[in-house]
Amino acid sequence: MAIFSEKSDKKTEAASSSAPVVKIPAVLAQPRISEKAGRLAALNKYVFKVLKSANKVEVKKAVESAYKVKVIGVNMVLNKGKRRNFGRTSGRKSDFKKAIVTLKQGDKIEGLTDVI
């Protein structure tokens, strides 16, 4: 049994000595990268795909903690999935929710504005 405890101690020491890991909250699934999102970035608005169960307050806290910016407002949109045909089989793409986040003047999120 002592063999297993020694290995776990080595792993925790190695993990603590490495650089800190930035954790993005689970509410934010991914940023939406598109032409429309690029145009909105010029207006200080950023688009994120979020969980269907997420609300505006959770999204605001998640963006502020992950990107260290001040959020002024959050608008939510629930997009319904489109119908698709796969040969003789018809199906539907998944629904998803997106959040349009407005930031304080002067704040910006690097890396999401490069898309136009």
Backbone as a printed PyTorch tensor [residue, N CA C, xyz], in Angstrom:
tensor([[[  0.8090,  -1.1920,   0.0000],
         [  0.0000,   0.0000,   0.0000],
         [  0.8590,   1.2670,   0.0000]],

        [[  2.0300,   1.1880,   0.5890],
         [  2.9100,   2.3500,   0.6660],
         [  3.4150,   2.7560,  -0.7130]],

        [[  3.5000,   1.8070,  -1.6170],
         [  3.9780,   2.1090,  -2.9670],
         [  3.0300,   3.0870,  -3.6480]],

        [[  1.7330,   2.8750,  -3.4800],
         [  0.7550,   3.7330,  -4.1420],
         [  0.7560,   5.1330,  -3.5580]],

        [[  0.9350,   5.2590,  -2.2620],
         [  0.9300,   6.5860,  -1.6460],
         [  2.1570,   7.3930,  -2.0720]],

        [[  3.3050,   6.7320,  -2.2820],
         [  4.4970,   7.4500,  -2.7260],
         [  4.3180,   8.0160,  -4.1250]],

        [[  3.6900,   7.2690,  -5.0100],
         [  3.4680,   7.7430,  -6.3660],
         [  2.5400,   8.9410,  -6.3810]],

        [[  1.4970,   8.8990,  -5.5700],
         [  0.5600,  10.0170,  -5.5630],
         [  1.2110,  11.2710,  -5.0020]],

        [[  2.1330,  11.1160,  -4.0200],
         [  2.8330,  12.2730,  -3.4850],
         [  3.7210,  12.9210,  -4.5410]],

        [[  4.3640,  12.1010,  -5.3720],
         [  5.2180,  12.6390,  -6.4350],
         [  4.3920,  13.4000,  -7.4630]],

        [[  3.2070,  12.8900,  -7.7580],
         [  2.3600,  13.5760,  -8.7290],
         [  1.9060,  14.9320,  -8.2150]],

        [[  1.5350,  15.0190,  -6.9460],
         [  1.0850,  16.2980,  -6.4040],
         [  2.2250,  17.3000,  -6.3430]],

        [[  3.4620,  16.8250,  -6.0450],
         [  4.6050,  17.7290,  -6.0390],
         [  4.8850,  18.2780,  -7.4350]],

        [[  4.7950,  17.4180,  -8.4400],
         [  5.0440,  17.8470,  -9.8110],
         [  3.9730,  18.8160, -10.2780]],

        [[  2.7400,  18.5780,  -9.8850],
         [  1.6380,  19.4440, -10.2990],
         [  1.7390,  20.8100,  -9.6440]],

        [[  2.1900,  20.8610,  -8.3810],
         [  2.2750,  22.1390,  -7.6880],
         [  3.4520,  22.9790,  -8.1810]],

        [[  4.4800,  22.3460,  -8.7200],
         [  5.6490,  23.0970,  -9.1680],
         [  5.4720,  23.6860, -10.5700]],

        [[  4.4950,  23.2050, -11.3330],
         [  4.2970,  23.7230, -12.6860],
         [  3.5640,  25.0660, -12.6570]],

        [[  3.4700,  25.7070, -13.8180],
         [  2.8160,  27.0090, -13.9250],
         [  1.3320,  26.8830, -13.6180]],

        [[  0.7100,  27.9330, -13.0840],
         [ -0.7170,  27.8700, -12.7710],
         [ -1.5580,  27.7110, -14.0350]],

        [[ -2.6000,  26.9300, -13.9350],
         [ -3.4690,  26.6490, -15.0690],
         [ -4.7000,  27.5450, -14.9790]],

        [[ -5.0110,  28.2580, -16.0680],
         [ -6.1940,  29.1050, -16.1070],
         [ -7.3810,  28.2340, -16.4590]],

        [[ -8.3760,  28.2300, -15.5940],
         [ -9.5440,  27.3830, -15.8090],
         [-10.7010,  28.2440, -16.2980]],

        [[-11.2230,  27.9100, -17.4740],
         [-12.3830,  28.6220, -18.0080],
         [-13.6280,  27.9620, -17.4310]],

        [[-14.5640,  28.7380, -16.8940],
         [-15.7510,  28.1560, -16.2750],
         [-16.5350,  27.2770, -17.2460]],

        [[-17.2000,  26.2750, -16.6910],
         [-17.9200,  25.2910, -17.5020],
         [-19.1420,  25.8910, -18.1900]],

        [[-19.6000,  27.0530, -17.7550],
         [-20.7680,  27.6950, -18.3730],
         [-20.4520,  28.0660, -19.8130]],

        [[-19.2300,  28.5160, -20.0780],
         [-18.8200,  28.9140, -21.4210],
         [-18.3490,  27.6790, -22.1770]],

        [[-19.0670,  27.2960, -23.2200],
         [-18.6640,  26.1360, -24.0030],
         [-17.5070,  26.5040, -24.9300]],

        [[-17.6780,  27.5730, -25.7190],
         [-16.6320,  28.0080, -26.6430],
         [-17.0000,  29.3710, -27.2000]],

        [[-16.0090,  30.1560, -27.6410],
         [-16.3380,  31.4050, -28.3300],
         [-16.8470,  31.0980, -29.7310]],

        [[-17.7840,  31.9060, -30.2190],
         [-18.3070,  31.7370, -31.5790],
         [-17.4370,  32.5680, -32.5070]],

        [[-16.8030,  31.9120, -33.4590],
         [-15.9260,  32.5730, -34.4090],
         [-16.6490,  32.6230, -35.7470]],

        [[-17.0690,  33.8240, -36.1600],
         [-17.7760,  33.9920, -37.4260],
         [-17.5940,  35.4320, -37.8900]],

        [[-18.0910,  35.7110, -39.0910],
         [-18.0020,  37.0820, -39.5990],
         [-18.8380,  38.0280, -38.7520]],

        [[-20.0180,  37.5850, -38.3910],
         [-20.9030,  38.4230, -37.5820],
         [-20.2830,  38.6930, -36.2080]],

        [[-19.6820,  37.6820, -35.5970],
         [-19.0240,  37.8660, -34.3080],
         [-17.8420,  38.8230, -34.4410]],

        [[-17.1500,  38.7870, -35.5610],
         [-16.0430,  39.7090, -35.8030],
         [-16.5110,  41.1490, -35.9210]],

        [[-17.6670,  41.3400, -36.5830],
         [-18.2210,  42.6980, -36.6900],
         [-18.6990,  43.1930, -35.3320]],

        [[-19.2590,  42.3070, -34.5250],
         [-19.7080,  42.7020, -33.1860],
         [-18.5290,  43.0410, -32.2780]],

        [[-17.3830,  42.3970, -32.4930],
         [-16.2030,  42.6790, -31.6780],
         [-15.7550,  44.1340, -31.8490]],

        [[-15.9920,  44.6960, -33.0250],
         [-15.6610,  46.1090, -33.2510],
         [-16.5500,  47.0200, -32.4040]],

        [[-17.7350,  46.5260, -32.0200],
         [-18.6550,  47.2830, -31.1710],
         [-18.4970,  46.9200, -29.6980]],

        [[-17.3930,  46.2230, -29.3580],
         [-17.0970,  45.8050, -27.9920],
         [-18.0820,  44.7490, -27.4770]],

        [[-18.5760,  43.8950, -28.3960],
         [-19.4740,  42.7980, -28.0320],
         [-18.8330,  41.4950, -28.4950]],

        [[-18.8920,  40.4770, -27.6490],
         [-18.2850,  39.1900, -27.9430],
         [-19.3340,  38.0960, -27.8120]],

        [[-19.2370,  37.0820, -28.6690],
         [-20.2440,  36.0290, -28.7420],
         [-19.6400,  34.7180, -28.2400]],

        [[-20.3580,  34.0440, -27.3260],
         [-19.9330,  32.7690, -26.7740],
         [-21.0650,  31.7590, -26.8830]],

        [[-20.7130,  30.5190, -27.1810],
         [-21.6680,  29.4280, -27.0940],
         [-21.6600,  28.9780, -25.6330]],

        [[-22.8480,  28.8800, -25.0220],
         [-22.9390,  28.5460, -23.6050],
         [-23.8530,  27.3330, -23.4090]],

        [[-23.8730,  26.8180, -22.2060],
         [-24.7650,  25.7110, -21.8840],
         [-26.2150,  26.1570, -21.9920]],

        [[-27.1110,  25.2320, -22.3500],
         [-28.5240,  25.5910, -22.4790],
         [-29.1290,  25.9940, -21.1440]],

        [[-28.5800,  25.4950, -20.0550],
         [-29.1180,  25.8010, -18.7310],
         [-28.5480,  27.0890, -18.1430]],

        [[-27.6160,  27.7420, -18.8230],
         [-26.9520,  28.9370, -18.2960],
         [-27.8840,  30.1410, -18.3270]],

        [[-27.7140,  31.0310, -17.3560],
         [-28.4710,  32.2830, -17.3540],
         [-27.4990,  33.4620, -17.4570]],

        [[-28.0400,  34.6690, -17.5290],
         [-27.2200,  35.8540, -17.7750],
         [-26.2280,  36.1160, -16.6450]],

        [[-26.6480,  35.9040, -15.4140],
         [-25.7740,  36.1730, -14.2710],
         [-24.5780,  35.2170, -14.2790]],

        [[-24.8190,  33.9380, -14.5570],
         [-23.7280,  32.9630, -14.6120],
         [-22.7510,  33.2880, -15.7290]],

        [[-23.2640,  33.6860, -16.8900],
         [-22.3970,  34.0260, -18.0160],
         [-21.5570,  35.2560, -17.6910]],

        [[-22.1590,  36.2540, -17.0680],
         [-21.4290,  37.4660, -16.6990],
         [-20.2780,  37.1390, -15.7570]],

        [[-20.5460,  36.3520, -14.7170],
         [-19.5010,  35.9860, -13.7630],
         [-18.4090,  35.1570, -14.4290]],

        [[-18.8010,  34.2600, -15.3240],
         [-17.8270,  33.3970, -15.9940],
         [-16.8910,  34.2000, -16.8880]],

        [[-17.4310,  35.1380, -17.6690],
         [-16.5990,  35.9510, -18.5700],
         [-15.6830,  36.8640, -17.7570]],

        [[-16.2080,  37.4700, -16.7050],
         [-15.3860,  38.3620, -15.8920],
         [-14.2400,  37.6110, -15.2140]],

        [[-14.5040,  36.4000, -14.7320],
         [-13.4450,  35.6550, -14.0580],
         [-12.4450,  35.0630, -15.0490]],

        [[-12.8970,  34.6290, -16.2120],
         [-11.9960,  33.9860, -17.1650],
         [-11.1170,  34.9860, -17.9030]],

        [[-11.6650,  36.1340, -18.2830],
         [-10.9340,  37.0760, -19.1360],
         [-10.5260,  38.3640, -18.4240]],

        [[-10.8730,  38.5160, -17.1470],
         [-10.4870,  39.6950, -16.3480],
         [-10.9350,  40.9960, -17.0090]],

        [[-12.2200,  41.0750, -17.3870],
         [-12.8090,  42.2700, -17.9790],
         [-14.0830,  42.6090, -17.2170]],

        [[-14.6390,  43.7950, -17.4690],
         [-15.8780,  44.2300, -16.8350],
         [-17.0170,  44.0930, -17.8420]],

        [[-18.0400,  43.3120, -17.5070],
         [-19.1800,  43.0790, -18.3900],
         [-20.2950,  44.0560, -18.0420]],

        [[-20.8100,  44.7530, -19.0740],
         [-21.9100,  45.6980, -18.8810],
         [-23.2530,  45.0090, -19.0740]],

        [[-23.3690,  44.1780, -20.1140],
         [-24.6440,  43.5290, -20.3910],
         [-24.4640,  42.1930, -21.0840]],

        [[-25.4950,  41.3380, -20.9560],
         [-25.4890,  40.0240, -21.5890],
         [-26.8380,  39.8070, -22.2650]],

        [[-26.8270,  39.4700, -23.5370],
         [-28.0380,  39.0870, -24.2640],
         [-27.9310,  37.6160, -24.6190]],

        [[-29.0390,  36.8740, -24.4620],
         [-29.0380,  35.4370, -24.7180],
         [-29.9330,  35.1280, -25.9110]],

        [[-29.4830,  34.1720, -26.7440],
         [-30.2450,  33.7350, -27.9180],
         [-30.2590,  32.2140, -27.9140]],

        [[-31.4410,  31.6070, -28.0720],
         [-31.5570,  30.1590, -28.1780],
         [-31.7790,  29.8180, -29.6410]],

        [[-30.7930,  29.1980, -30.2640],
         [-30.8800,  28.8370, -31.6800],
         [-31.4050,  27.4160, -31.8010]],

        [[-32.4510,  27.2530, -32.5880],
         [-33.0190,  25.9280, -32.8260],
         [-32.1990,  25.2250, -33.9030]],

        [[-32.0550,  23.9230, -33.7790],
         [-31.3000,  23.1390, -34.7470],
         [-32.0390,  23.0230, -36.0640]],

        [[-31.2800,  22.9900, -37.1540],
         [-31.8760,  22.8960, -38.4910],
         [-32.1660,  21.4480, -38.8350]],

        [[-33.1500,  21.2290, -39.7020],
         [-33.4550,  19.8920, -40.1970],
         [-32.4620,  19.5430, -41.2990]],

        [[-31.9620,  18.3240, -41.2730],
         [-31.0000,  17.8510, -42.2650],
         [-31.4300,  16.4820, -42.7670]],

        [[-31.1370,  16.2120, -44.0450],
         [-31.3830,  14.9020, -44.6190],
         [-30.0540,  14.2000, -44.8370]],

        [[-29.9860,  12.9530, -44.4140],
         [-28.8010,  12.1220, -44.5990],
         [-29.2260,  10.9290, -45.4470]],

        [[-29.2040,  11.1120, -46.7660],
         [-29.7170,  10.0660, -47.6500],
         [-31.2170,   9.9570, -47.4810]],

        [[-31.6870,   8.7800, -47.1280],
         [-33.1200,   8.5930, -46.8990],
         [-33.5370,   8.9280, -45.4720]],

        [[-32.5720,   9.1370, -44.6030],
         [-32.8610,   9.4080, -43.1960],
         [-32.8940,  10.9170, -42.9660]],

        [[-33.9300,  11.3930, -42.3070],
         [-33.9780,  12.8120, -41.9560],
         [-33.6280,  12.9500, -40.4810]],

        [[-33.0270,  14.0520, -40.1570],
         [-32.6140,  14.2760, -38.7820],
         [-32.6030,  15.7470, -38.4600]],

        [[-32.0420,  16.0820, -37.3140],
         [-32.0090,  17.4530, -36.8620],
         [-30.6940,  17.7260, -36.1580]],

        [[-30.1310,  18.9010, -36.3980],
         [-28.9340,  19.3070, -35.6660],
         [-29.3550,  19.7400, -34.2620]],

        [[-28.4340,  19.7630, -33.3530],
         [-28.7220,  20.1010, -31.9650],
         [-29.0420,  21.5850, -31.7970]],

        [[-29.9130,  21.8920, -30.8420],
         [-30.1620,  23.2750, -30.4450],
         [-28.9530,  23.7550, -29.6420]],

        [[-28.7230,  25.0740, -29.6450],
         [-27.6720,  25.6130, -28.7920],
         [-28.0370,  27.0290, -28.3810]],

        [[-27.4340,  27.4610, -27.2900],
         [-27.6650,  28.8030, -26.7640],
         [-26.3820,  29.5990, -26.9130]],

        [[-26.5230,  30.8580, -27.3180],
         [-25.3460,  31.7200, -27.3830],
         [-25.6010,  32.9840, -26.5940]],

        [[-24.5240,  33.5500, -26.0910],
         [-24.5860,  34.7700, -25.2910],
         [-23.7720,  35.8460, -25.9810]],

        [[-24.3710,  37.0300, -26.1220],
         [-23.6740,  38.1910, -26.6710],
         [-23.3380,  39.0880, -25.4850]],

        [[-22.0500,  39.2130, -25.2020],
         [-21.5730,  39.8970, -24.0050],
         [-21.0240,  41.2610, -24.3940]],

        [[-21.5390,  42.3180, -23.7650],
         [-21.0610,  43.6790, -23.9980],
         [-20.0880,  44.0510, -22.8890]],

        [[-18.8940,  44.4990, -23.2810],
         [-17.8670,  44.8670, -22.3110],
         [-17.8020,  46.3660, -22.1020]],

        [[-17.1890,  46.7490, -20.9710],
         [-16.9710,  48.1610, -20.6630],
         [-16.0610,  48.7700, -21.7140]],

        [[-16.2710,  50.0350, -22.0380],
         [-15.4540,  50.7340, -23.0290],
         [-13.9930,  50.6710, -22.6200]],

        [[-13.1410,  50.2510, -23.5390],
         [-11.7170,  50.1380, -23.2670],
         [-11.2670,  48.7110, -22.9860]],

        [[-12.1640,  47.8550, -22.5080],
         [-11.8220,  46.4470, -22.2850],
         [-11.9430,  45.6850, -23.5950]],

        [[-11.1110,  44.6790, -23.7640],
         [-11.2220,  43.8190, -24.9310],
         [-10.6610,  42.4520, -24.5980]],

        [[-11.1130,  41.4510, -25.3350],
         [-10.6390,  40.0900, -25.1580],
         [ -9.7170,  39.7840, -26.3310]],

        [[ -8.4620,  39.5520, -26.0390],
         [ -7.4760,  39.2800, -27.0890],
         [ -7.7170,  37.9070, -27.7050]],

        [[ -7.5090,  37.8030, -28.9940],
         [ -7.6400,  36.5240, -29.6720],
         [ -8.9930,  36.3080, -30.3140]],

        [[-10.0210,  37.0050, -29.8660],
         [-11.3480,  36.8510, -30.4570],
         [-11.6540,  37.9320, -31.4670]],

        [[-10.7860,  38.9080, -31.6020],
         [-11.0340,  40.0130, -32.5140],
         [-10.3320,  39.8370, -33.8500]],

        [[ -9.5380,  38.7740, -33.9690],
         [ -8.7070,  38.6210, -35.1590],
         [ -9.4530,  38.0270, -36.3450]],

        [[-10.7330,  37.7860, -36.1760],
         [-11.4780,  36.9970, -37.1800],
         [-12.1750,  37.8580, -38.1940]],

        [[-12.1380,  38.5290, -38.9290],
         [-13.0620,  39.2030, -39.8440],
         [-12.7590,  38.7780, -41.2410]]])
